[in-house]
Each structure stands twice: as C-alpha cells, then as structure tokens.
Amino acid sequence: MASIFKPVSVAIAAVIVFTPLLSGAAAAQSFRSEYTISFLGLTLARSKFDSSFEGDRFRVRGSMSSAGIAQIFDDTKGTVSASGRFSGTSPRPDGFVTNYVSGRKAKKTEIGFAGGNVSKVVNVPAPKKRGDDWVPVAKSDLRAVLDPLSATLVRADKPEQVCGRTVKMFDGEMRANLVLSYVSTGTVSIPGYSGEAVTCSARFVPVGGYRSGHKSIEYLKNRSKIAISFAPIGTTGVYAPVHATVGTQIGTITIRARNFEAVN
C-alpha cells in the first residue's frame, strides 16, 4: 500500500484522518472513528482513531492498515499520533510521529514544532542521497506549517469560510500546499452525522522535498481533480472532512468516513 499511495501522500494526508479532530469546547471530549480508502470500488485501506480534547488542546492516536486486494501486493500497517493546541482559528502542533511497516521495510518519522515552526525532523532510516533534480525544502518553507494530522483541523463561523484558505503541510520530507476553493453546500448522511456539508476543490502545489519532473507529482499539480466535503461537528465551530476524492494517474482514490462517535 505504501507504494500505491506514496506519490499522493501529501495530497491525501489532510483527508485520510478527517473526523477525529473535533473539539474546541472547554470540557474534555473523546471520540472514536473509522475510515476507508478505496480505488475503483475496492477497499485498499482502513483506519481507526481515538482522539481527546480539552479546551484548546488536542491529541490524536490512530492506526491504518492495508485491506482487501492491497494486502496481496503490499501489506502495510502503521500508527500515527499528533498533539497541539488552537491559537485563534489555527491549529499549532507540538509534535507528530508516524511508524509503519510495509512488507519487510519499516519507517519512522518524527516532527517537532516550536512557535508554529518545525524545530526537529527525524526520519528512520535516513533519506537516501538526492540527485540534481531534487527540489530541497528551504528553512523558510518550514515556518507556520502543519503536520498531516493537524492539517485536518478547520475552524470557521460558517460553511463558506471553510474553503478560501491555503493549508501548508509538511510530512517529514515533502512540503506542499493545498489551496482550498469553495464549490457548493449540500447535505450528507453518515453514521454519527446527518446535515449540512460544504465542498471545496483543492489545488495541490508542491513546494519542496520531491524530484522535479516526477510524473505523479506533475499530474497532481497540473491535472488532478481533488474535492473535499466538510461537515460541522456539533456546536464546536470545527469542520471536518467526511468525504474526499483525489485524481491520480491510475484513477480516482476515494476517502470516506464510515462512522464516528463520542465516547464520553
């Protein structure tokens, strides 16, 4: 599964984990949620998350594994966690850690933050030596950025304000932006929520940490159609993705919330 999703890792990072990031209220709240990633109607991966929130603080822990036919070609299992707080309407991450094993290969990425900027990056194993076609990540590119989990947090007063923003993400290697634009409002119904949703289109803009001219990156940048639907969570003022589609060279990947529930 890692080989299937690596070319679009940053593009879908902001929507893989959607709904568990739900708080902003003063009282502590906890949630449990499940999601699927599919291609041509076939489920390729499933994920589960446990999240807790108190005041402006948030903490998320989750796991994801390949499923169905994807297990035959690329058996992958992993965990991910993030913590931080809100500063006004924006999340300010403290730390992010992901571990996964794909076949016999294991990888760990840890990102530390200070004052909204990246202060530490650890990749195990270390990335291989890059060629002349590699676009590096500049120090200035790591200011005021979010990890893939924190990037899913959206605070807004009304649906139309969810879009019209640029999400700056860093996954430990690639730095990219998702430029969100308003498309429409409508209704959705999933276990745990039935009501209004807003759909944004997303334009993928690579910034650094990738090979110039890479076909998958070029496709995402110039041709991919990405759409993300967000729904409000209670009266928290937080919107979370409940459905997304990402166009890739091999076809459209669909990410869908199966259910989410409060556990206290």
Secondary structure, 3 states (H helix, E strand, C coil): CHHHHHHHHHHHHHHHCCCCCCCCCCCCEEEEEEEEEEECCEEEEEEEEEEEEECCEEEEEEEEEECCCHHHHCCEEEEEEEEEEEECCEEEEEEEEEEEEECCEEEEEEEEEECCEEEEEEEECCCCCCCCCEECCCHHHHCCCECCCHHHCEECCCHHHCCCEEEEEECCCCEEEEEEEEEEEEEEEECCEEEEEEEEEEEEEEEECEECCCHHHHHHHHCCCEEEEEEECCCCCEEEEEEEEEEECCEEEEEEEEEEEECC
